[in-house]
């Protein structure tokens, strides 16, 4: 079984408890559908978010390899970089972050507030790069330079999205299956932001094994579906190989790509409307980069009748609220 295969892998305990599955009562009444939220913004570590689940496995591997430095990359307001930097501080390691400015802004809040402010608090060494079109090459080159100075670096890919990091969301998928089964929610749709791909891949693989009645729907946040699908499917296949399990024939990588424009990291009107609606109706905060765009897709899908009638919809909240403080004067 997939759970037994997963148990063979050691991990840190950054997410010691299951995150809540909550019914959004007021919003459900507003839109006329039962909508729930899986609160992975409450993983707690370094202000929460989905990356903590991936870093449990990646951080454990870094320690096993006697690393003294973590290297990763992302946007200036990257949630992943923030949690990686916090993990390095927790483990007593150095952290180097390669950061790009994907929206090409000189707005001071974006450049210095939100997640970027937290990197300074965690003692991160920041290096700015023109772009991250070839992030793996940049990360490996940086690792080579550190090795030449006697360091022992460990590279964590963007979003923590490799097969080992994906195990975090295989585990989360098993957790989710237990929660919806306990609530009697035998089938429905799980909606999430699909970015670097490991969160989507891990959930799709886990639920295809243990809860195939559930639909897993990714809302892209940075690229069209025809580019995102092979990215996610590749992670599914590599993770299944790592676990020694099969990829079920029923596994489907479903993606909607109408909501990520104008580009990664730049919210659109639907994103901002979704952020305001959930904040004003439930006191729940989304972010402008991932969850705001994904929730805008969910709301539009409800309006268009794209979800099976009478079945629950669960939104995976992957965190990111610190970025709100960086985007205030730009967009909100």
Buried (B, 14 or more C-beta within 10 A) or exposed (E): EBEEBBEEBEBBEBBEEBBEBBBBEEBBEBBEBBBBBBBBBBBBBBBBBBBBBBBBBBBBBBEEEEBBBBBBBBBBBBBBBBBBBBBBBBBEBBBBBBBBBBBEBEBEBBBEBBBBBBBEEBEBEBEEBEEBEEBEEBBBEBBEEBEEEEBBBBBBBBBBBBBBBBBBBBBBBBBBBBBBEEEEBEEBBBBBBBBBBBBBBBBBBBBBBBBBEBBBBBBBBBBEBEEBBEBBBEBBBBBBEBBEBEBBEEBBBBBBBBBBEEEBBBBBEBBBBBBEBBEEBBEBBBBBBBBBBBBBBBBBBBEEEEBEEEBBBBBBBBBBBBBBBBBBEBBE
